[in-house]
Amino acid sequence: MKIEKKLIAFSILAITIGTASIVPLAFFMSPAKAQTTDDIPWFNVDVVYASWNATSKDDASGYIDGIGPIYDSISYSSTYLVVLNYSVNPAAIDVLDNARVEYYQLQVYSDIGQIENVTIFFGANCKDDIDPTPSFHFVRPGWFNTTTSGGGTFIRKFNGTLVSSLANGLGLTGTSGGYSSNSFKNTTLPQEFLSIQNADKLYIDVRRLGYITFDGNSTIITLASNEVIQHIELTKSGDQFVYGTLPQSLSQVPTVPQQKP
């Protein structure tokens, strides 16, 4: 069976975790069952390229929608790009069956402090042309959340081979920022921003969080070990932090909306 590697880039957003809950599947109606043993992951995931920078400037005045003009303000923004490679795990080829969604976390931090956490998913259905992810929702603080902040992809009629069409529909870049103004006695920029701007080192840790397996009319939630499966360090060059080399095939690809579960 041919195994191909594909590059996927994800826009980075902040993670939100709510109250623990399970919403029953419209398609699989039985309750979810928790399982605490690790399972063989279907996919291998790693970061091949990442860049991040943070800039700010003093403005004599600014304007905030819904508030109006502000004075003695500082405008700030951070821009980022994270490119992920994912491939089929050779050890899982003989056990690929039913449908599964795997969840991963990217923790972004610096030598100054935490920046943000991002969750992503990869899923596949080996039996049917059905994507069960829109009908399933699970949230439990301290465990993992099926409502991902970084999107992901789901493969229907999966036979263990990745195809180029999987690269469609996923974002490449992101920008966040805003104003800090003396008018509101807020002269301090957000700590997440300062953790980039004032840092000497930036890091990204990739972790497996868990898996959802859809088997007939049962739904099994499997905890992963949560160990770091990849640790990378971004090198500082001026105002920018960079890791790896941007794949040529992605250098001219425009930003497009993410696919959400």
MOQUI-V714316 format. One record per pair of residues at least 12 apart in sequence whose ideal C-beta (glycine too) atoms are under 8 Angstrom apart, sorted by sequence separation. I is the first residue (numbers start at 1). J is the second residue. If there is no record, write none. Layout:
I:J
I:J
This chain:
60:72
61:73
105:117
106:118
121:133
210:222
232:244
62:75
105:118
106:119
133:146
153:166
210:223
211:224
59:73
105:119
106:120
210:224
58:73
59:74
104:119
105:120
209:224
58:74
59:75
103:119
104:120
153:169
177:193
208:224
57:74
103:120
104:121
153:170
207:224
208:225
209:226
56:74
57:75
103:121
104:122
208:226
56:75
57:76
102:121
151:170
207:226
208:227
56:76
101:121
102:122
151:171
207:227
55:76
56:77
101:122
102:123
133:154
207:228
208:229
54:76
55:77
101:123
206:228
207:229
54:77
55:78
100:123
131:154
205:228
206:229
54:78
82:106
99:123
100:124
206:230
53:78
99:124
119:144
121:146
131:156
205:230
206:231
52:78
53:79
99:125
119:145
130:156
204:230
205:231
52:79
53:80
98:125
99:126
121:148
129:156
204:231
52:80
96:124
98:126
99:127
120:148
128:156
129:157
203:231
204:232
51:80
52:81
97:126
98:127
99:128
119:148
123:152
125:154
128:157
203:232
50:80
51:81
96:126
97:127
119:149
120:150
121:151
122:152
123:153
124:154
125:155
203:233
204:234
50:81
99:130
101:132
118:149
119:150
120:151
121:152
122:153
123:154
124:155
125:156
126:157
202:233
203:234
49:81
50:82
101:133
117:149
118:150
120:152
121:153
122:154
123:155
124:156
125:157
126:158
201:233
202:234
49:82
50:83
99:132
121:154
125:158
126:159
201:234
49:83
124:158
202:236
47:82
48:83
201:236
47:83
48:84
82:118
84:120
86:122
200:236
47:84
48:85
199:236
46:84
47:85
45:84
46:85
105:144
202:241
204:243
45:85
46:86
7:48
45:86
103:144
44:86
103:145
197:239
199:241
43:86
44:87
103:146
43:87
44:88
106:150
43:88
44:89
101:146
103:148
196:241
42:88
43:89
42:89
41:89
40:89
42:92
40:91
41:92
101:152
40:92
101:154
42:96
40:95
52:108
42:100
43:102
45:104
47:106
42:102
41:102
96:158
96:160
144:209
143:209
144:210
146:212
93:160
143:210
12:80
12:82
9:81
10:82
88:160
9:82
88:161
9:83
10:84
88:162
138:212
8:83
9:84
45:120
87:162
7:83
8:84
86:162
116:192
136:212
7:84
8:85
45:122
115:192
7:85
8:86
113:191
114:192
136:214
172:250
6:85
43:122
5:85
6:86
42:122
115:195
143:223
5:86
6:87
113:194
114:195
115:196
172:253
5:87
42:124
112:194
113:195
132:214
172:254
173:255
4:87
112:195
136:219
138:221
172:255
3:87
171:255
172:256
3:88
110:195
171:256
109:195
110:196
112:198
170:256
171:257
3:90
112:199
115:202
169:256
171:258
111:199
168:256
169:257
170:258
83:172
110:199
111:200
125:214
169:258
170:259
3:93
15:105
110:200
111:201
119:209
169:259
81:172
110:201
1:93
81:173
110:202
80:173
81:174
109:202
110:203
12:106
79:173
80:174
108:202
109:203
79:174
80:175
108:203
12:108
79:175
108:204
109:205
78:175
107:204
77:175
78:176
106:204
107:205
77:176
78:177
106:205
77:177
106:206
107:207
15:116
76:177
77:178
105:206
14:116
15:117
75:177
76:178
104:206
105:207
14:117
15:118
27:130
75:178
76:179
104:207
12:116
15:119
28:132
75:179
76:180
104:208
105:209
13:118
27:132
74:179
103:208
104:209
154:259
12:118
32:138
73:179
74:180
102:208
103:209
153:259
25:132
28:135
73:180
74:181
103:210
151:258
152:259
154:261
10:118
27:135
28:136
73:181
102:210
103:211
150:258
151:259
152:260
26:135
70:179
72:181
73:182
102:211
103:212
151:260
152:261
10:120
25:135
71:181
72:182
73:183
101:211
151:261
25:136
70:181
71:182
72:183
100:211
101:212
71:183
100:212
148:260
23:136
70:183
74:187
76:189
100:213
148:261
23:137
70:184
76:190
99:213
100:214
147:261
22:137
23:138
64:179
74:189
78:193
98:213
99:214
146:261
21:137
22:138
98:214
99:215
21:138
62:179
76:193
98:215
21:139
78:196
98:216
20:139
62:181
19:139
20:140
59:179
18:139
20:141
76:197
17:139
19:141
82:204
18:141
17:141
136:261
18:145
134:261
17:145
133:261
16:145
18:147
15:145
16:147
16:149
56:189
15:149
14:149
13:149
13:150
56:193
12:150
123:261
11:150
54:193
10:150
11:151
121:261
10:151
56:197
10:152
54:196
55:197
53:196
54:197
52:196
8:153
52:202
50:204
6:162
3:160
4:161
5:162
6:163
47:204
1:159
3:161
4:162
6:164
8:166
1:160
2:161
3:162
4:163
8:167
47:206
1:161
6:166
7:167
10:170
11:171
46:206
101:261
6:167
9:170
10:171
11:172
13:174
45:206
83:244
8:170
9:171
11:173
12:174
9:172
11:174
83:246
9:173
83:247
81:246
41:208
83:250
41:211
39:211
39:213
50:232
52:234
39:222
41:224
46:229
47:230
51:234
38:222
45:229
46:230
50:234
55:239
33:218
35:220
37:222
38:223
45:230
47:232
54:239
28:214
33:219
35:221
37:223
38:224
53:239
30:217
32:219
33:220
34:221
35:222
36:223
38:225
53:240
28:216
29:217
30:218
31:219
32:220
33:221
35:223
52:240
53:241
25:214
28:217
30:219
32:221
34:223
51:240
52:241
28:218
51:241
28:219
50:241
51:242
50:242
51:243
50:243
25:219
49:243
50:244
49:244
51:246
47:243
48:244
49:245
47:244
49:246
49:247
48:247
7:247
9:250
7:249
7:250
9:253
11:255
11:258
10:258
